[in-house]
Amino acid sequence: MIDSTTSLQAPQQAEIRAERRRIVESVHAHRRLLAARRPFELADRRRLDREAAERDRAAARRGKALHRIHEKRVRNERSLTGKLTGLDGKRAGRERQALAVLRRESIERSLRGTRLTASQVNGIGSGLVRDLAAQGITTAADFRRVSWGKSPNGRGGEVLYIHRTQGRKVHINGIGEHRGRPLMEWRRAAVARAEARAPHELPPDERHRIEEIIENERVRIQGELAELPRTAEAARAEVEQILAEKLVALTAAERAAQEEADRRRAEFDAMGERLLALRAELAAHVDRYGDLGLRDRRARSRALRPVPAAPAAIPAPRAPGIRAKGTNPTDLPDPTEPTGVTDPTDLTGPTDPSGVARAAGPTGPTGSTGLTDVPYASGVRAGLGWLVPVAFFALTTVLGAGETGDTPLWLRVAARLVALAVAAELLRLWIPRRNWRTAGPMPVGTGLWVAGVFLGLAAASMFTDPLYAAGGAPWALAAVSALLVLAGVVRRGRAVAATG
């Protein structure tokens, strides 16, 4: 006889195990799929960082381009202004040059008209006049001077040479020292008469011609000066257009990538909800049918292991506003007027890694680099000449300030500390102002207090020098030093108060 109860329980037990296995495998599969969420979130965060870096680079390129445009405009304005102010001197120079040419031509004409004859030069007869004419010397303009040299045939002593105006020097037999001197006196007299008859001022028509040239030059320079702002504005507009096109492309790419990331994140969320439902179903199944053996417990243990924690998701993409490293969203290095270029459809600034969007705030005159003492980019950087006092105070820190054997130890240490502090302060002020992001001149009054500290160190060294200690020079130098330091500090304070 066959037991009907046993035949009915075996298929029922197999179905329970199959159902348990199906649920466990589903939990395991969903858990394995959800394990990919952490790499996805990390990759998505790297994507957001790359997008922010792209916007940073776009902002940096814009800032550099605007800075170059501003520097070029300032450089051209200085050059054209210098040319404009120098036109009066240029006109005077042209008039002097034209008058010199006019006088030279008049003198040459007069000298060419002064012919050499026997009756005009003592000691030179008709024969020597013919010999001179044979060598091309017929007027006072045909020769310049005389000199002594070896004879042409190399024999005998030195002979007198006559230097022609155009050509080589010649020697005329019969003309030596006694005839050469009257010849040169005759030429000097002819030159003096020609210079006296030469005009001493320009004719009105020539002066009017020069004035017209200078006036045309003035009009041209003024036109170029008037064109500089339009040229700079056109260049700035081109830079802004390039940046806007770049931002549009970046925004489109970011939007597409964010949509794909949102889709994947929604899939992971759905899988997470499905995993919770499967785990609840598995728990209910275990409560209903109990433990099914060691293999079942192992399978459930593997399936119910916790899913690796994913990093906090960034629910929204980076806003398309411009954000440079270390600056506010709108703190861009525009040398003339700080204007931010943002997407016209988005009025929020960049988002923090927490996903909270920051509103684009106004740009202050000092930016947001933490350098509150550095002016906003003005287009004029601090000069390299400030390295001279830095080098001097650095050397003073090492070598001391004119110390002698009688200088006390406390004064040596104090002078070195003061020099070190001044060198460090100058570097702190100078280095940011060489950077294109925070370019600007050194603060007002810096040169005064630096000169005052220099004179103060010199006065301190003179107080300990027996050669100067008894006189009043150290006291006068100390007073001037104190006044300079005070003037520099006061000017600096007024400038800070005016900008604050």
GIWOJO-V771470 format. One record per pair of residues at least 24 apart in sequence whose C-alpha atoms are under 6 Angstrom apart, sorted by the first residue. I is the first residue (numbers start at 1). GAP is how many residues later the second one is. D is the distance in Angstrom with one decimal. If there is no record, write none. Layout:
BEGIN
i = [I & I]
gap = [GAP & GAP]
d = [D & D]
END
This chain:
BEGIN
i = [27 & 28 & 30 & 38 & 55 & 56 & 56 & 63 & 66 & 67 & 70 & 71 & 99 & 103 & 106 & 107 & 110 & 111 & 111 & 112 & 112 & 114 & 114 & 115 & 123 & 140 & 314 & 318 & 318 & 319 & 319 & 321 & 321 & 326 & 327 & 327 & 329 & 331 & 331 & 333 & 335 & 335 & 335 & 376 & 377 & 377 & 377 & 378 & 380 & 381 & 381 & 381 & 381 & 381 & 382 & 382 & 382 & 382 & 382 & 390 & 393 & 393 & 402 & 407 & 444 & 445 & 445 & 445 & 448 & 448 & 449 & 449 & 449 & 452 & 452 & 452 & 455 & 456]
gap = [276 & 275 & 245 & 272 & 267 & 267 & 268 & 270 & 268 & 268 & 309 & 308 & 103 & 95 & 92 & 87 & 84 & 29 & 30 & 27 & 29 & 25 & 26 & 24 & 56 & 47 & 41 & 32 & 33 & 30 & 31 & 28 & 29 & 43 & 41 & 42 & 31 & 32 & 36 & 104 & 42 & 43 & 44 & 62 & 61 & 62 & 63 & 62 & 60 & 52 & 53 & 58 & 59 & 60 & 51 & 52 & 58 & 59 & 60 & 33 & 26 & 30 & 59 & 57 & 48 & 43 & 46 & 47 & 36 & 40 & 35 & 36 & 39 & 29 & 32 & 33 & 26 & 25]
d = [5.9 & 4.6 & 6.0 & 4.2 & 6.0 & 5.6 & 4.6 & 4.9 & 6.0 & 5.9 & 5.9 & 5.4 & 5.8 & 5.3 & 5.7 & 5.0 & 5.6 & 5.1 & 4.8 & 5.5 & 5.1 & 5.5 & 5.9 & 4.2 & 5.8 & 5.5 & 5.1 & 5.5 & 5.4 & 5.9 & 4.6 & 5.1 & 5.8 & 5.7 & 5.1 & 5.8 & 5.8 & 5.4 & 5.8 & 5.4 & 4.9 & 5.0 & 5.5 & 5.7 & 4.8 & 4.6 & 5.8 & 5.2 & 5.1 & 5.7 & 5.4 & 4.8 & 4.6 & 5.5 & 5.6 & 5.8 & 5.9 & 4.6 & 5.7 & 5.0 & 4.9 & 5.6 & 5.6 & 5.6 & 5.4 & 4.1 & 5.4 & 5.4 & 5.4 & 4.8 & 5.6 & 4.0 & 4.8 & 4.1 & 4.8 & 4.9 & 5.3 & 5.2]
END
